[in-house]
């Protein structure tokens, strides 16, 4: 019995098999829509040598904001490095009875062979810009759609929400506290990472802190206070255990008549021992503005001007902006459910679209038409640049065909059909490429930065943008330009395919 486990039917299973099954359950290769496999099976039979080019991009900024913070590249890299079909995957696909045996054998010995380019993680990005470009055997490129979108849509959404929240905090630290309300373990863990990329100083999620080198943060819950005979006894016990990190939760019973006075008693004891740093209170309910003003006055009058006030309780960018405008006395924020779920606008509209194919070295652009310009794709193998003026401020992005000569001057065209000024001359601008190669024929060629390096990079890139597009409400639309060649090609293809199908 020592070398075996019992399953639900009380059958003996060797422990090594249990471990293998657990590992295989964590293999995410089959996290894909069925049509990706059926199409790949068809490509394998009909066009096995054809190369496909796919763009991953989003169509709309959440919360009617001005930008999205691109996040999730690290998880995309990990997924692509580990992409393989296990024996149990192949066995399952065989049971469906819809795949050619030769195709299943191809999957059994699958090796990732694609080229991948990406915008650097943490970059502020805009609608209809390619964030990831994948080039490779059409059989393989088609298989990546679901997982890449799952990762990028989620983490970019949370990083974007975090940026909005941290922006209105006006330099006050924001801590990510959302794991208990996240939609699953992965959403909590990777969401915490994304929140730090968006500006949070750390997370209450210890697993995320361990995995990604983040700062783990937190103090106590109301259950600590309730488990003692009195609030005062609970605070006393905490101060004995953690004298050098005494942040006390003061709203279990009565913030102003009980919590803050008892906290001050503890702070006086710490002061007598020479401890005056890392002390403060946290308020998790009630009228934030009123309570923090009153608590600040009490703390200051007791001689604890350096005691910090942290607030939590269903905060988001609107609540934080409102209470600060009302004069709330707050030093830091703990933000949970409305950050980790991006509850105000919980979907990023990312898509993964075929933009070109290649046979015998010849690239043929592809387009998908729609009755709306928003859902009509941008064809061709492309590059993305950011334009900077002499002061180092970004003035717009430029999307052009991959083989175009790098522009230093000339005419470009605004991608937004609602912009009055469609054509613009550019000169004396610095043109920086936004995309870098991540995989070369399946081999990783990119040095992965740490999460905190991504956070610092994101902050610098965001600060280089025009202030008008950073506003919380009614931001100005950032300029995304196309080269003349790209604009002409897309216009001609729309006319061509419209006439063919009219």
Order of alpha helices (4+ residues) and beta strands (2+ residues): beta-beta-alpha-alpha-beta-beta-alpha-alpha-alpha-beta-beta-beta-alpha-alpha-beta-alpha-beta-alpha-alpha-alpha-beta-alpha-beta-alpha-beta-alpha-beta-alpha-beta-beta-beta-beta-beta-beta-beta-beta-beta-alpha-beta-alpha
